[in-house]
Every structure is written in structure tokens, then in C-alpha cells.
Amino acid sequence: MKIIKINGTSALVEAMGVEKDVDISLIENPEINDRLIIHAGFAIEKLSPEDADNVEKTWNELIEFLKKK
């Protein structure tokens, strides 16, 4: 998910049109547009741009596969 807005130790994040408030206190130096792995409402890892692109590509492939079923 991508950070849209930061408010202290929480952030509004978005992925595929879904927005969610998450705790970012575990992330070092979070910034707008950082892409994160979220678990149980907590950001647990900041992804490199390359890793984030690969995750997004995999999700898109899965969605397309499921549409064909």
C-alpha cells in the first residue's frame, strides 16, 4: 500500500482504490509515496520501488487469472 497522508504515527494508505488508516510507528522515516507491507493494521516493512512493482504486478496477474475462471 502507498502512503497518501501522514499524521504522527499513523498514515492513510491506498492500494487498488482501497484506503485504510494504519500505524506506521515501526517504519523508519516514513514518507509520502512510500510503499509498505501492512499486517493487522501495522506497517511492518517499507518496500524498495522494485519490490513494490513486483508485488503489484503479481497481484494484477492474480486478479486477471481469477477473472478468467
Contacts in CASP RR format, 6 or more apart in sequence:
PFRMAT RR
TARGET T0000
AUTHOR 0000-0000-0000
METHOD contacts of the structure
MODEL  1
MKIIKINGTSALVEAMGVEKDVDISLIENPEINDRLIIHAGFAIEKLSPE
DADNVEKTWNELIEFLKKK
1 13 0 8 1.000
1 14 0 8 1.000
1 15 0 8 1.000
1 20 0 8 1.000
1 22 0 8 1.000
1 35 0 8 1.000
1 36 0 8 1.000
1 38 0 8 1.000
2 13 0 8 1.000
2 14 0 8 1.000
2 15 0 8 1.000
2 33 0 8 1.000
2 34 0 8 1.000
2 35 0 8 1.000
2 36 0 8 1.000
3 11 0 8 1.000
3 12 0 8 1.000
3 13 0 8 1.000
3 24 0 8 1.000
3 30 0 8 1.000
3 31 0 8 1.000
3 32 0 8 1.000
3 33 0 8 1.000
3 34 0 8 1.000
3 35 0 8 1.000
3 36 0 8 1.000
4 11 0 8 1.000
4 12 0 8 1.000
4 13 0 8 1.000
4 14 0 8 1.000
4 19 0 8 1.000
4 32 0 8 1.000
5 11 0 8 1.000
5 12 0 8 1.000
5 32 0 8 1.000
6 24 0 8 1.000
6 30 0 8 1.000
6 31 0 8 1.000
6 32 0 8 1.000
8 24 0 8 1.000
9 23 0 8 1.000
9 24 0 8 1.000
9 25 0 8 1.000
10 21 0 8 1.000
10 22 0 8 1.000
10 23 0 8 1.000
10 24 0 8 1.000
11 21 0 8 1.000
11 22 0 8 1.000
11 24 0 8 1.000
11 30 0 8 1.000
11 43 0 8 1.000
12 19 0 8 1.000
12 20 0 8 1.000
12 21 0 8 1.000
13 19 0 8 1.000
13 20 0 8 1.000
13 21 0 8 1.000
13 22 0 8 1.000
13 36 0 8 1.000
13 38 0 8 1.000
13 43 0 8 1.000
14 20 0 8 1.000
16 59 0 8 1.000
20 38 0 8 1.000
20 41 0 8 1.000
22 36 0 8 1.000
22 38 0 8 1.000
22 41 0 8 1.000
22 42 0 8 1.000
22 43 0 8 1.000
23 41 0 8 1.000
23 42 0 8 1.000
23 43 0 8 1.000
24 30 0 8 1.000
24 36 0 8 1.000
24 43 0 8 1.000
25 42 0 8 1.000
26 42 0 8 1.000
26 43 0 8 1.000
26 44 0 8 1.000
27 34 0 8 1.000
27 36 0 8 1.000
27 43 0 8 1.000
27 45 0 8 1.000
27 46 0 8 1.000
28 46 0 8 1.000
30 36 0 8 1.000
30 43 0 8 1.000
30 46 0 8 1.000
34 46 0 8 1.000
34 47 0 8 1.000
35 46 0 8 1.000
35 47 0 8 1.000
35 49 0 8 1.000
35 52 0 8 1.000
35 55 0 8 1.000
36 43 0 8 1.000
36 44 0 8 1.000
36 45 0 8 1.000
36 46 0 8 1.000
36 47 0 8 1.000
37 43 0 8 1.000
37 44 0 8 1.000
37 45 0 8 1.000
37 47 0 8 1.000
38 44 0 8 1.000
47 55 0 8 1.000
END
